[in-house]
Amino acid sequence: MKPVLLETNLSRVPLFSRGKVRDLYELNGRLLMVATDRISAFDFVLPTGIPDKGKVLTQLSVFWFELLRPIVSNHLISAQVEAYPPELSDFRRQLEGRSMLVTRAQPFPVECVVRGYLSGSAWKEYVRSGSVCGIKLAAGLRESEELPEPIFTPATKSATGHDENISFDDVVGRLGGEEAEILRDLSMKIYRRAVGHAAERGILIADTKFEFGRLVVGESPRHERRDNDIILIDEALTPDSSRFWPRDGYAPGRPQPSFDKQFVRDYLEQIGWNKEPPAPSLPAEIAEATSTRYREAFRRLTGCELDSQPGAFS
């Protein structure tokens, strides 16, 4: 199996935070975001990495950031290592193809989820209650069925625990009505643009989640707030944050084949893991098959092979 990067070590560069997948470093008011090959499932980071996963997440996000720029600005400064500050030159092998230099932003404390199909936690909630995140849906819908219109189904954000679906009213209570509406409307616009692009390339985007932040400008607490301070951050429309289904063979009424980490979730369900620590390792063939799915999603969506032009979309 190909080597994987599970943890970065940039000596002399201050570590800002370490998430389930990404390691963040602080660089003179900016952040260096490095996507490792770690994979999480059911809120646990697995001990087995997925070859090239971090490169797919980074390079696909860069592609989407550029495509979506007419709709919303983003935090990307550069994904080209040669443009990074000189103190990073010794770490090129760790950073090439899997890192982004980004501007600082204050994240909003919600996940902005948009669903065009009834799957995952939304399907389970619908079976129980006939609604999703407080949105009442028609009776008799099937698993994986396309919804008449995409719906905005936000969730709480958790760095280590389980994200929980919440209603739009909950978002209003947390952020206020104006900001809640801005995030909802941006999410819907982005999703529709991405769905159109993906459909032309044989992929259905069943659902996806976005993260937004407000630009950090200076130190003054009196900085005037403007709508265009809100930017897209973290990652965008990757196999980690989305359900990608092949359009050929799509049929509602059952789970769908996918180009995302649902393949890993399905394996963990099949072996009967109780979703308690310690998380099990993945067999080499499962890790390789997952890597193949991630790379195929990248190839279809971008029209490029992974690493053919690192950072070319920035």
LUMPA-117817 format. One record per atom (N, C-alpha, C, O): x, y, z. Coordinates in steps of 0.02 Angstrom, whole numbers, padded with zeros to 5 digits, always signed. Each point is the difference from the previous one (the first is absolute). Example, Ala and Ser with C-alpha at 12.3 -4.5 7.8 and 13.67 -1.06 7.14 Angstrom:
2
+00660-00284+00390 -00045+00059+00000 +00045+00060+00000 +00052-00001+00033 -00070+00054-00069 +00042+00059+00003 -00039+00055+00037 +00025+00055+00008 
//
This chain:
314
+00042-00059+00000 -00042+00059+00000 +00044+00062+00000 +00054+00000+00030 -00076+00053-00063 +00037+00063-00002 +00008+00028+00070 -00042-00012+00044 +00097+00049-00033 +00009+00032+00066 -00054+00052+00012 -00028+00028-00046 +00014-00017+00110 -00051+00050+00019 +00031+00049+00050 +00049-00016+00034 -00078+00075-00031 +00021+00050+00048 -00054+00006+00053 -00054+00026-00013 +00069-00049+00073 -00049+00002+00054 +00009+00060+00046 -00047+00022+00033 +00108+00006-00031 +00012+00057+00044 +00058+00040-00028 +00051-00028-00020 -00059+00094+00018 +00054+00043-00023 +00044+00020+00058 -00020-00002+00058 +00081+00023-00074 +00046+00024+00050 +00043+00055-00032 +00052-00015-00030 -00074+00077+00037 +00036+00056-00028 +00037+00035+00057 -00025+00046+00031 +00085-00069-00017 +00038+00027+00056 +00010+00075-00009 +00011+00024-00055 -00015+00011+00110 +00009+00073+00004 -00061+00039-00025 -00001+00061+00004 -00049-00096-00031 -00061+00034-00022 -00054-00015+00051 -00014-00058+00012 -00016+00109+00020 -00048-00013+00054 -00063-00037-00025 -00031+00020-00049 +00014-00074+00083 -00061-00036-00015 -00059+00039+00029 -00001+00015+00060 -00048+00001-00102 -00059+00037+00021 -00053-00047+00027 -00029+00012+00053 +00015-00066-00089 -00048-00050+00023 +00008-00063-00042 +00028+00001-00055 -00053-00055+00082 +00001-00065-00036 -00070-00029+00003 -00026-00016+00053 -00006+00010-00112 -00067-00027-00004 +00000-00074-00018 +00052-00033+00003 -00111+00008-00021 -00005-00070-00018 +00042-00017-00061 +00028-00054-00005 -00023+00101-00042 +00036-00011-00062 +00055+00050-00011 +00054-00018-00025 -00065+00082+00043 +00047+00053-00017 +00042+00024+00059 -00023+00002+00057 +00085+00014-00073 +00045+00033+00047 +00007+00072-00022 +00015+00014-00059 -00024+00034+00106 +00004+00071-00016 +00060+00031+00036 +00011-00013+00059 +00026+00054-00096 +00059+00034+00027 -00009+00075-00009 -00031+00023-00048 +00058+00014+00097 -00007+00073-00001 +00060+00032-00033 +00057-00017+00017 -00069+00063-00063 +00054+00032-00038 -00014+00075-00005 -00030+00023-00048 +00053+00015+00098 -00004+00073-00003 -00070+00025-00018 -00009+00040-00045 -00041-00065+00081 -00068+00023-00010 -00039-00039-00052 -00060+00009-00008 +00094-00053-00028 -00033-00044-00048 +00004-00071+00027 +00035-00014+00049 -00069-00032-00082 +00001-00070+00020 +00023-00043-00057 -00015+00012-00059 +00053-00064+00075 +00018-00052-00047 -00042-00061+00016 +00005-00027+00055 -00047+00006-00101 -00045-00057+00010 +00029-00060-00038 +00008+00003-00061 +00006-00056+00097 +00029-00060-00031 -00049-00058+00010 -00018-00017+00056 -00004-00012-00112 -00047-00056+00003 +00039-00065+00001 +00035-00017-00048 -00040-00020+00103 +00034-00064+00006 -00042-00054-00034 -00052+00014-00030 +00076-00076+00035 -00037-00056-00028 -00043-00035+00053 -00024-00056-00011 +00015+00088+00068 -00044-00028+00052 -00072-00002-00026 -00020+00042-00040 -00017-00091+00064 -00072-00003-00016 -00038-00013+00064 +00020-00039+00042 -00077+00073-00036 -00043-00010+00058 -00066-00031-00023 -00022+00011-00056 -00007-00049+00101 -00066-00030-00013 -00034-00008+00068 +00030-00021+00049 -00094+00038-00048 -00039-00004+00062 +00035+00037+00057 -00001-00022+00058 +00033+00079-00076 +00031+00045+00048 +00065-00026+00029 +00024+00027+00050 +00005-00078-00079 +00064-00025+00022 +00051+00003-00057 -00017-00015-00058 +00078+00034+00074 +00054-00003-00049 +00027-00071-00001 +00019-00027+00052 -00018-00003-00111 +00023-00069-00006 +00076-00003-00001 +00032+00048-00021 -00003-00103+00044 +00074-00005+00000 +00030-00009-00069 +00060+00008-00008 -00101-00025-00041 +00025-00012-00068 -00014+00062-00043 -00055+00026-00001 +00107-00003-00034 -00008+00056-00045 -00021-00023-00070 +00006-00058-00017 -00031+00106-00023 -00022-00013-00068 +00050+00032-00048 +00007+00062+00001 +00028-00100-00041 +00052+00029-00044 -00028+00057-00043 -00053-00007-00031 +00089+00063+00030 -00015+00058-00041 -00064+00037+00021 -00020+00047-00034 -00010-00066+00088 -00063+00033+00021 +00009+00074+00012 -00040+00041-00024 +00093-00022+00059 +00011+00071+00014 +00011+00040-00063 -00021+00058-00004 +00053-00088-00046 +00011+00035-00063 -00066+00010-00037 -00012+00052-00030 -00031-00102+00032 -00066+00007-00033 -00039+00056+00034 -00029+00043-00034 +00027-00043+00101 -00039+00051+00035 +00025+00070-00016 -00040+00046-00012 +00106-00037+00011 +00028+00066-00012 -00010+00022-00072 -00026+00054-00012 +00046-00096-00035 -00002+00021-00070 -00072+00007-00026 -00013+00042-00043 -00032-00083+00069 -00070+00007-00021 -00030+00064+00031 -00038+00035-00034 +00055-00020+00096 -00024+00062+00031 +00025+00061-00040 -00038+00047-00011 +00101-00048-00009 +00028+00055-00039 -00039+00009-00065 -00015+00056-00021 -00001-00112-00011 -00040+00003-00061 -00067+00034+00012 -00020+00045-00038 -00016-00067+00090 -00066+00028+00014 +00005+00073+00021 -00043+00040-00019 +00094-00023+00059 +00007+00070+00021 +00003+00046-00061 -00031+00054-00001 +00068-00075-00049 +00006+00041-00060 -00066+00002-00039 -00021+00053-00023 -00011-00111+00015 -00062-00003-00038 -00056+00041+00033 -00042+00030-00034 +00042-00030+00100 -00055+00032+00037 +00014+00073+00018 -00042+00033+00031 +00100-00008-00050 +00019+00068+00020 -00051+00053-00021 -00009+00049+00036 -00025-00056-00094 -00051+00050-00017 -00058+00003+00049 -00036+00050+00004 +00026-00104+00034 -00055-00002+00048 +00023+00022+00069 -00035+00039+00034 +00093-00062-00012 +00024+00016+00067 +00076-00001+00001 +00031-00043-00032 -00001+00089+00068 +00072+00000+00009 +00019-00056+00049 -00043-00028+00034 +00107+00012-00032 +00024-00054+00043 +00065+00019+00034 +00027+00054-00013 -00002-00098+00054 +00058+00016+00041 +00067-00017-00033 +00052+00012+00029 -00053-00039-00090 +00062-00023-00032 +00044+00059-00022 -00022+00045-00034 +00085-00048+00055 +00051+00046-00025 +00040-00034-00055 +00008+00028-00054 +00017-00088+00068 +00037-00038-00050 +00005-00073+00020 +00001-00016+00060 +00001-00028-00110 +00014-00070+00013 +00065-00021-00033 +00015-00060-00007 +00025+00108-00015 +00063-00014-00033 +00057+00010+00050 +00012+00055+00024 +00023-00109-00009 +00051+00000+00052 +00054+00052-00013 +00027+00030+00046 -00010-00019-00110 +00052+00048-00016 -00020+00072+00019 +00043+00044+00003 -00107-00032+00008 -00023+00066+00020 -00005+00008+00076 -00017+00054+00024 +00033-00107+00013 -00005+00002+00073 +00059+00039+00029 +00051+00010-00034 -00057+00012+00097 +00056+00033+00033 +00062-00045+00002 -00007-00061+00001 +00066+00092-00001 +00062-00039-00004 +00010-00050+00057 +00034-00050-00009 -00063+00064+00067 +00009-00047+00056 -00032-00068-00011 +00011-00046+00038 -00051+00040-00092 -00032-00064-00015 +00037-00040-00053 -00020-00055-00017 +00075+00083-00009 +00034-00033-00056 +00027-00069+00018 +00005-00043-00043 +00014+00033+00106 +00027-00065+00020 -00053-00055+00004 +00017-00059+00007 -00081+00078-00012 -00054-00049+00010 -00039-00013-00064 -00057-00022+00002 +00089+00035-00059 -00036-00005-00064 -00030-00069-00010 -00056-00005-00025 +00092-00048+00044 -00025-00069-00012 -00064-00012+00039 -00045-00035-00025 +00039+00062+00084 -00062-00008+00039 -00057+00042-00028 -00058-00020+00006 +00074+00077-00036 -00051+00049-00017 -00024-00004-00072 -00056+00021-00015 +00097-00046-00030 -00016+00002-00071 -00066-00035-00015 -00008-00059+00014 -00038+00096-00044 -00063-00029-00023 -00053-00011+00053 -00057-00017-00016 +00074+00028+00081 -00048-00014+00053 -00006+00058+00050 -00024-00009+00055 +00046+00069-00074 -00001+00055+00046 -00026+00063-00033 +00003+00008-00061 -00029+00038+00102 -00024+00065-00023 +00020+00053+00050 -00006-00010+00061 +00031+00065-00086 +00010+00059+00041 -00064+00040-00003 -00024+00018-00054 -00006-00004+00113 -00066+00031+00001 -00001+00060+00046 +00042+00006+00045 -00090+00038-00057 -00009+00057+00043 -00040-00019+00062 -00038-00049-00001 +00047+00086+00056 -00036-00015+00062 -00072+00022-00005 -00015+00052-00030 -00029-00090+00060 -00071+00017+00003 -00028-00026+00065 +00026-00049+00028 -00078+00080-00003 -00036-00024+00059 -00056-00045-00023 -00049+00024-00029 +00054-00090+00041 -00051-00046-00025 -00068+00011+00033 -00004+00016+00059 -00049-00025-00098 -00066-00002+00029 -00011-00068+00033 +00024-00051-00026 -00059+00048+00082 -00005-00063+00038 -00054-00047-00025 -00034-00033+00039 +00025+00029-00106 -00048-00046-00029 +00029-00030-00063 +00039+00031-00036 -00059-00093+00022 +00013-00032-00064 -00058+00017-00046 -00058-00010+00018 +00073+00034-00077 -00053+00019-00048 -00009-00057-00049 +00036-00006-00050 -00085-00036+00063 -00011-00061-00039 -00058+00012-00049 -00052+00027+00018 +00063-00049-00080 -00053+00003-00050 -00010-00071-00026 +00047-00036-00015 -00111+00016+00010 -00017-00067-00023 -00046+00003-00061 -00050+00036+00000 +00069-00073-00050 -00042-00005-00059 -00033-00069-00005 -00045-00010-00041 +00069-00037+00082 -00025-00068+00000 -00008-00022+00073 +00032+00027+00044 -00074-00076-00033 -00016-00023+00067 +00045-00059+00018 -00012-00057-00021 +00064+00071+00060 +00049-00053+00015 +00031+00014+00068 -00008+00054+00028 +00045-00103-00002 +00037+00008+00062 -00044+00017+00060 -00054-00030+00008 +00076+00077+00033 -00038+00018+00060 -00067+00031-00018 -00047-00005+00039 +00042+00037-00097 -00064+00029-00021 -00051-00054-00013 -00059+00007+00018 +00080-00062-00049 -00045-00056-00013 -00024-00030+00066 -00059-00014+00008 +00105+00005+00039 -00019-00029+00065 -00050+00045+00036 -00048-00024+00031 +00061+00089-00034 -00046+00047+00034 -00068+00000-00034 -00052+00004+00033 +00052-00007-00099 -00063-00001-00037 -00041-00062+00017 -00061+00004+00009 +00094-00062-00003 -00036-00062+00017 -00033+00007+00069 -00055-00024+00010 +00091+00057+00036 -00027+00008+00068 -00057+00051+00003 -00050-00012+00034 +00058+00067-00069 -00044+00057+00013 -00035+00029-00062 -00046+00041+00007 +00068-00061-00066 -00029+00030-00061 +00027+00069-00015 -00025+00034-00045 +00076-00012+00081 +00029+00066-00011 +00076-00005+00007 +00027-00050+00025 +00008+00103-00047 +00072+00005+00007 +00017+00070+00024 -00015+00049-00034 +00047-00045+00092 +00020+00065+00028 -00059+00049+00004 +00007+00059-00014 -00065-00085+00033 -00059+00042+00006 -00037+00013-00064 -00051+00035+00000 +00074-00062-00056 -00032+00009-00065 -00044-00061-00014 +00026-00055-00007 -00090+00065+00003 -00047-00055-00013 +00004-00019-00073 -00005+00042-00044 +00015-00107+00031 +00004-00026-00068 -00061-00041-00017 -00036-00023+00044 +00025+00014-00109 -00058-00040-00022 +00006-00072+00025 +00055-00025+00010 -00112-00007-00001 +00000-00070+00022 +00020-00044-00059 -00009+00017-00058 +00035-00076+00075 +00013-00051-00050 +00065+00007-00038 +00009-00035-00050 +00036+00079+00071 +00064+00006-00034 +00044-00061+00014 -00006-00031+00053 +00048+00014-00100 +00044-00058+00006 +00071+00021+00017 +00020+00057-00013 +00019-00103+00040 +00070+00013+00012 +00035+00019-00064 -00011-00031-00052 +00053+00082+00055 +00039+00026-00057 -00042+00037-00052 +00025+00016-00053 -00089-00004+00068 -00042+00034-00049 +00019+00074-00006 +00016+00033+00049 -00019-00008-00111 +00013+00071-00011 -00058+00041+00028 -00058-00016-00011 +00074+00068+00047 -00051+00044+00029 -00026+00048-00054 +00037+00017-00046 -00099+00006+00053 -00026+00047-00049 +00043+00063-00007 +00009+00026-00055 +00018-00003+00112 +00046+00057+00002 +00053-00015+00053 -00016-00031+00051 +00077+00053-00061 +00050-00008+00053 -00023+00034+00065 -00035+00050-00002 +00056-00078+00058 -00018+00029+00065 +00063+00016+00040 +00051-00033-00007 -00056+00084+00048 +00055+00022+00043 -00010-00032+00068 -00049+00013+00034 +00096-00057-00014 -00008-00038+00062 +00063+00009+00043 +00043-00044+00000 -00038+00098+00036 +00062+00015+00037 +00013-00049+00057 -00044-00039+00019 +00105+00042+00006 +00020-00044+00055 +00047+00038+00045 +00031+00049-00020 -00025-00073+00081 +00050+00027+00046 +00069-00021-00024 +00007-00050-00035 +00044+00088+00055 +00069-00016-00016 +00034-00029+00061 -00008+00026+00056 +00045-00080-00067 +00037-00030+00055 +00067-00023-00026 +00004-00035-00050 +00050+00056+00085 +00067-00020-00022 +00014-00073+00016 +00038-00032-00036 -00069+00006+00089 +00015-00068+00020 -00062-00044+00007 +00004-00060-00011 -00060+00090+00028 -00060-00039+00012 -00045-00006-00061 +00023+00005-00057 -00087-00016+00070 -00047-00014-00054 -00039+00063-00019 -00030+00033+00043 +00031-00017-00108 -00041+00056-00024 -00074-00020+00003 -00017-00057-00015 -00025+00103+00036 -00072-00014+00006 -00040+00047-00045 +00012+00060-00002 -00061-00089-00033 -00043+00040-00042 -00041+00048+00043 -00024-00018+00054 +00016+00080-00079 -00040+00050+00035 -00045+00034-00052 +00010-00009-00060 -00059+00046+00083 -00046+00034-00045 +00028+00069-00019 +00047+00025+00031 -00077+00004-00083 +00020+00067-00020 -00015+00049+00056 +00038+00048+00011 -00092-00058+00025 -00015+00043+00057 +00055-00002+00053 +00015+00051+00032 +00015-00110-00023 +00056-00005+00047 +00059+00043-00024 +00034+00032+00041 -00022-00032-00107 +00054+00041-00027 -00015+00074+00011 +00045+00038+00019 -00106-00018-00029 -00020+00069+00013 +00012+00017+00073 +00024+00055+00015 -00039-00101+00030 +00011+00012+00071 +00074+00007+00017 +00018+00037+00046 +00025-00071-00083 +00072+00003+00013 +00033+00060-00032 +00046+00030+00029 -00068-00012-00090 +00035+00050-00039 -00039+00065-00010 +00029+00052-00014 -00095-00056+00021 -00042+00055-00021 -00028-00012-00069 +00030-00036-00040 -00087+00066+00026 -00035-00015-00062 +00038+00020-00062 -00001-00037-00050 +00034+00095+00050 +00034+00024-00061 +00057-00046-00020 +00004-00020-00058 +00039+00003+00105 +00057-00043-00017 -00024-00071-00017 +00028-00031-00045 -00079+00006+00079 -00026-00066-00016 -00025-00003-00072 +00012-00048-00036 -00047+00100+00015 -00026+00002-00069 +00056+00005-00051 -00004-00030-00054 +00056+00069+00070 +00057+00006-00046 +00033-00068-00010 +00015-00020-00056 -00002-00016+00111 +00033-00065-00005 -00043-00050-00037 +00025-00039-00041 -00090+00039+00055 -00045-00045-00036 -00001+00015-00075 +00006-00046-00040 -00012+00109+00022 -00005+00018-00071 +00065-00014-00037 -00001-00024-00056 +00058+00038+00088 +00064-00016-00031 +00007-00075-00010 +00022-00023-00053 -00041-00016+00103 +00006-00073-00005 -00042-00027-00058 +00024-00043-00037 -00084+00068+00030 -00044-00024-00053 +00027+00019-00069 -00003-00040-00047 +00029+00101+00040 +00029+00021-00064 +00060-00042-00019 +00007-00022-00057 +00037+00010+00106 +00059-00040-00014 -00019-00071-00019 +00026-00028-00048 -00072-00001+00086 -00021-00069-00014 -00029-00006-00071 +00018-00046-00036 -00060+00091+00017 -00031-00004-00067 +00053+00007-00054 -00003-00036-00051 +00051+00080+00060 +00054+00008-00050 +00041-00065-00003 +00017-00022-00055 -00001-00006+00111 +00041-00061+00001 -00038-00059-00029 +00029-00041-00036 -00093+00036+00051 -00041-00056-00027 +00000+00001-00076 +00007-00052-00032 -00014+00111+00003 +00000+00005-00072 +00066-00021-00030 +00001-00035-00051 +00053+00057+00081 +00067-00019-00024 +00010-00075+00005 +00024-00032-00047 -00041+00003+00105 +00012-00071+00011 -00043-00044-00045 +00023-00051-00024 -00086+00071+00013 -00045-00040-00041 +00027-00009-00071 -00007-00053-00030 +00039+00105+00004 +00030-00004-00067 +00057-00049-00002 +00021-00021-00054 +00005+00002+00112 +00057-00045+00004 -00018-00066+00033 +00044-00037+00023 -00108+00021-00022 -00022-00066+00021 -00004-00011+00074 +00000-00057+00023 -00003+00111+00017 -00003-00006+00073 -00061+00037+00026 -00013+00057-00019 -00023-00090+00063 -00054+00032+00038 +00027+00020+00069 +00031-00041+00034 -00043+00103-00014 +00019+00022+00067 -00062-00006+00044 -00043+00044+00000 +00040-00098+00037 -00060-00014+00040 -00007+00052+00056 -00055+00024+00013 +00110-00008+00019 +00000+00051+00052 +00071+00023+00011 +00047-00033-00021 -00040+00089+00054 +00067+00026+00015 -00005+00049+00057 -00054+00025+00015 +00111-00011+00016 +00000+00049+00055 +00054+00052-00013 +00054-00015-00026 -00070+00077+00044 +00046+00056-00008 +00015+00030+00068 -00039-00005+00047 +00097+00037-00044 +00017+00040+00058 +00015+00070-00023 +00034+00010-00051 -00059+00039+00087 +00012+00069-00015 +00032+00035+00060 -00008-00022+00057 +00043+00075-00072 +00029+00041+00053 -00005+00073-00018 -00014+00018-00057 +00027+00024+00107 +00003+00072-00013 +00073+00021+00003 +00037-00019+00046 -00017+00057-00097 +00069+00022-00003 +00022+00034+00064 -00036+00041+00029 +00096-00059-00006 +00030+00032+00058 +00040+00059-00027 +00051-00010-00033 -00073+00071+00048 +00034+00060-00025 +00022+00042+00060 -00042+00028+00035 +00107-00025-00025 +00026+00041+00055 -00020-00027+00068 -00025-00056+00006 +00036+00096+00044 -00015-00020+00069 -00059+00039+00029 -00021-00014+00057 -00005+00061-00095 -00052+00043+00029 -00066-00036+00005 -00025-00026-00050 -00006+00023+00110 -00066-00031+00006 -00054+00042-00033 -00057-00023-00008 +00074+00085-00013 -00050+00043-00031 +00002-00006-00076 -00032+00039-00035 +00070-00088+00009 +00002-00009-00073 -00071-00008-00027 -00038-00042+00024 +00021+00082-00074 -00067+00000-00027 -00014-00066-00037 +00040-00021-00042 -00095-00010+00057 -00018-00063-00033 -00032+00014-00068 -00042+00044-00007 +00062-00084-00042 -00029+00004-00067 -00013-00071-00025 +00036-00047+00019 -00087+00040-00061 -00016-00066-00026 +00059-00031-00036 +00010-00061+00004 +00029+00102-00041 +00054-00029-00039 +00061-00018+00043 +00051-00022-00027 -00057+00030+00093 +00051-00027+00045 -00008-00075+00009 +00046-00034+00023 -00104+00006-00041 -00013-00071+00008 +00031-00039-00057 -00013+00014-00059 +00055-00062+00076 +00036-00038-00051 -00008-00075+00012 -00016-00022+00056 +00027-00017-00108 +00000-00072+00004 +00068-00023+00027 +00052+00022-00025 -00052-00066+00075 +00063-00022+00031 +00003-00076+00003 -00046-00035-00021 +00102+00011+00048 +00012-00071+00012 +00007-00037-00067 +00048+00013-00036 -00094-00057+00019 +00001-00035-00064 -00066+00011-00035 -00046+00029+00028 +00043-00051-00091 -00062+00010-00038 -00012-00059-00046 +00042-00017-00042 -00100-00014+00051 -00025-00051-00047 +00051-00054-00014 +00017-00015-00058 +00008-00015+00112 +00047-00056-00005 -00036-00065+00019 -00056+00001+00024 +00089-00058-00036 -00030-00064+00021 -00006-00007+00076 -00037-00044+00023 +00070+00086+00016 -00008-00001+00072 -00062+00040+00022 -00032-00017+00050 +00016+00069-00087 -00054+00045+00021 -00064-00009-00041 -00048+00037+00010 +00047-00085-00056 -00056-00008-00046 -00014-00073-00013 +00041-00044+00013 -00101+00031-00038 -00016-00065-00028 +00000+00006-00076 -00042+00035-00029 +00089-00068-00003 +00005-00001-00073 -00023-00068-00025 +00028-00051+00017 -00080+00051-00059 -00025-00062-00029 +00010+00000-00075 -00008+00052-00032 +00026-00109+00003 +00002-00004-00073 -00071+00007-00029 -00047-00033+00023 +00040+00076-00073 -00066+00010-00029 -00025-00063-00035 -00059-00016+00004 +00104-00018-00039 -00019-00063-00032 -00018-00052+00053 +00039-00012+00045 -00097-00017-00052 -00021-00052+00048 -00036+00027+00061 -00020-00039+00043 +00012+00105-00039 -00037+00027+00058 -00072-00027+00000 -00034+00001-00052 +00013-00024+00110 -00069-00025+00007 -00021+00011+00072 +00031-00028+00045 -00084+00067-00032 -00023+00010+00069 -00029-00064+00029 -00017-00046-00037 +00012+00046+00103 -00028-00059+00034 +00054-00043+00032 -00016-00052+00028 +00078+00074-00032 +00055-00039+00028 +00060+00046+00009 +00002+00055-00028 +00049-00077+00067 +00062+00038+00001 +00033-00001-00069 -00012-00045-00040 +00053+00096+00027 +00032+00006-00065 +00075-00014+00004 +00031+00011+00053 -00001-00036-00107 +00074-00001-00003 +00025+00072+00006 -00037+00047-00016 +00098-00038+00039 +00022+00069+00012 +00074+00007-00013 +00038-00048-00003 -00018+00112-00005 +00071+00019-00007 +00024+00035+00063 +00043+00044-00004 -00069-00062+00061 +00017+00035+00061 +00013-00050+00055 +00008-00060-00013 -00005+00084+00076 +00020-00046+00054 -00057-00044+00025 +00008-00035+00050 -00066+00037-00084 -00053-00047+00018 +00024-00072-00007 -00023-00044+00036 +00070+00033-00083 +00029-00067-00010 +00032-00024+00065 -00006-00059+00018 +00041+00104+00017 +00031-00019+00064 -00052-00011+00054 +00004-00048+00038 -00054+00093-00035 -00054-00010+00049 -00034-00068-00010 -00014-00035+00048 +00001+00018-00111 -00034-00064-00014 +00043-00059+00024 -00027-00048+00027 +00092+00052-00038 +00044-00054+00024 -00003-00006+00076 -00004-00055+00026 +00007+00112+00009 -00001-00002+00073 -00067-00027+00026 -00001-00034+00052 -00053+00048-00087 -00065-00029+00019 +00000-00075-00011 -00026-00038+00041 +00056+00017-00096 +00000-00072-00017 +00039-00042+00050 -00018-00057+00013 +00072+00085+00015 +00040-00039+00048 -00029+00003+00070 +00026-00032+00046 -00079+00071-00037 -00034+00003+00065 +00035+00040+00052 -00009-00012+00060 +00050+00061-00080 +00032+00044+00050 -00053+00036+00041 -00049+00025-00028 +00059-00023+00093 -00050+00030+00045 +00006+00076+00006 -00036+00031+00039 +00081-00001-00078 +00010+00073-00002 +00022+00027+00068 -00017+00055+00020 +00056-00096+00013 +00033+00020+00062 +00075-00009-00009 +00021-00041-00040 +00020+00080+00076 +00072-00008-00007 +00023-00068+00025 -00030-00028+00046 +00084+00001-00076 +00040+00030-00053 -00031-00012-00069 -00033-00051-00012 +00044+00099-00033 -00024-00009-00069 +00041-00053-00035 +00061-00003+00009 -00092-00039-00049 +00037-00054-00034 +00042+00025-00058 -00014+00052-00029 +00066-00090+00013 +00040+00014-00060 -00038-00023-00062 -00044-00043+00005 +00061+00071-00062 -00029-00021-00063 +00047-00048-00036 +00061+00012+00000 -00086-00065-00030 +00043-00042-00042 +00028+00040-00058 -00030+00049-00022 +00088-00069-00003 +00033+00037-00054 -00046+00007-00060 +00000+00052-00033 -00038-00104+00018 -00043+00003-00060 -00057+00051+00008 -00021+00030-00050 -00003-00021+00111 -00053+00050+00012 +00029+00070-00006 -00031+00045-00030 +00091-00034+00058 +00032+00065-00005 +00015+00017-00073 -00011+00057-00021 +00037-00105-00017 +00016+00012-00071 -00063+00014-00040 -00001+00044-00043 -00052-00082+00056 -00062+00010-00037 -00030+00068+00015 -00029+00032-00043 +00035-00009+00106 -00024+00066+00018 +00041+00054-00037 -00028+00048-00026 +00093-00057+00025 +00043+00047-00036 -00019+00004-00074 -00002+00054-00029 -00013-00111-00001 -00020-00001-00070 -00064+00040-00011 -00006+00036-00049 -00041-00042+00094 -00063+00038-00005 +00012+00075+00006 -00029+00039-00037 +00071-00019+00084 +00015+00071+00009 +00033+00028-00064 -00018+00054-00023 +00066-00091-00003 +00035+00024-00060 -00047+00003-00060 +00007+00045-00042 -00053-00091+00037 -00047+00000-00056 -00047+00060+00005 -00016+00031-00051 -00006-00015+00111 -00041+00060+00008 +00039+00062-00023 -00028+00043-00035 +00091-00039+00054 +00041+00057-00021 +00006+00002-00076 -00008+00053-00030 +00023-00109+00000 +00010-00001-00073 -00063+00021-00037 +00003+00039-00047 -00060-00065+00069 -00062+00017-00035 -00018+00074+00009 -00020+00033-00048 +00027-00008+00108 -00023+00068+00014 +00046+00053-00030 -00023+00053-00021 +00088-00066+00019 +00048+00050-00023 +00022-00010-00072 +00023+00047-00033 -00030-00109+00008 +00026-00016-00066 +00075-00009-00001 +00030-00004-00054 +00002+00001+00113 +00073-00008+00005 +00015-00062+00042 -00041-00023+00040 +00101-00003-00049 +00025-00051+00045 +00029+00034+00061 +00025+00056-00003 -00030-00090+00059 +00027+00028+00062 +00074+00015-00007 +00038-00041-00026 -00017+00101+00049 +00070+00021-00001 +00027+00016-00069 +00060+00012-00008 -00104-00011-00043 +00025+00016-00067 +00022+00073-00003 +00047+00018-00035 -00082+00024+00073 +00017+00071+00004 -00013+00024+00072 -00049+00035+00012 +00093-00053+00035 -00013+00020+00069 -00009+00075+00007 +00042+00039-00022 -00098-00019+00053 -00012+00070+00012 -00019+00040-00061 -00004+00061+00004 -00010-00095-00060 -00011+00036-00062 -00064+00041+00001 -00007+00047-00039 -00041-00065+00083 -00064+00035+00000 +00002+00062+00044 -00048+00039+00000 +00103-00028+00037 +00003+00057+00047 +00020+00064-00034 +00005+00052+00032 
//
